[in-house]
């Protein structure tokens, strides 16, 4: 008897086979995400908006769904590749050193965070300009309850830098006086508030347009550096915080009293000047620290510190945000929104 194939059965079997093979391929595929990526070092224009594989957390990491990520004045330096070796960066590079988001998944050795936790933090090697990021558990802490995610993303790197300079290095305490250069900027705006929270008297400099902001932040004396030389107002200080360098740093040694300290974010204070005047100096760098972030969050929720958010842009505007960061004249912080604020 001759076998006659049933064409409908064959068609059905082919469809099942195709569906099964497609399912196998999909099961093998890595989940993807949108991110801003640099495949080469250079100007902001090297940034590309792409689909890339979503990272998976190692046993001591958490996967965070990013809601917002901050833009920092130091970002263009990282993107340029000028300090790639010092910063430990490599290509391809996803910028973003301030994040606020929600824990999606935790590694086996993570004990202090769980899925669903709202967190904020400073990922040491960037990666925040993406829908997801993996971070070590010591790089993030619980998000301040009184801030939304965009506001929280404006805090970590700037506030940590100011905190570690004023609290850890200068050991600023009540009754002391500090001069904060660039008091309206990403680090300066936090330094003014942290100094006030620690009971210090604060003198701060900014341009004409930002004098009102200095007073809102709590500065005792606001100096318009475009009209007044700070040496004529600030004398016999306990500390100076300098994010400007060059001439500003050179003129700062003379306003500090013996035993005081000059701290710079952009240069190493001149040892000859320090020795001649009997003062201390420190080149400030920042590191991630969950305990510091938790302390900063407590001060925010107590109403002692607030971030200054200039503008919130979509992730697709990353190049424009990076161009603005290059000017070093942003009032407070720019933030990139990566996902909608969670409801409730």
SULVEN-V607680 format. One record per run of one state. SS is the DSSP state (H for helix, E for strand, - for the rest). FROM is the first residue (numbers start at 1). TO is the last residue. Records with the same first field share a line. If there is no record, write none. Layout:
SS: FROM-TO  FROM-TO
This chain:
-: 1-6  29-31  39-43  54-60  72-74  81-83  88-92  94-98  107-117  122-129  131-131  143-148  153-155  170-176  181-187  198-200  207-207  218-220  225-229  233-236  243-245  265-270  278-279  284-289  302-308  327-332  338-344
H: 7-28  44-46  75-80  84-87  137-139  149-152  156-169  188-197  208-217  230-232  246-255  271-277  290-301  315-326
E: 32-38  47-53  61-71  93-93  99-106  118-121  130-130  132-136  140-142  177-180  201-206  221-224  237-242  256-264  280-283  309-314  333-337
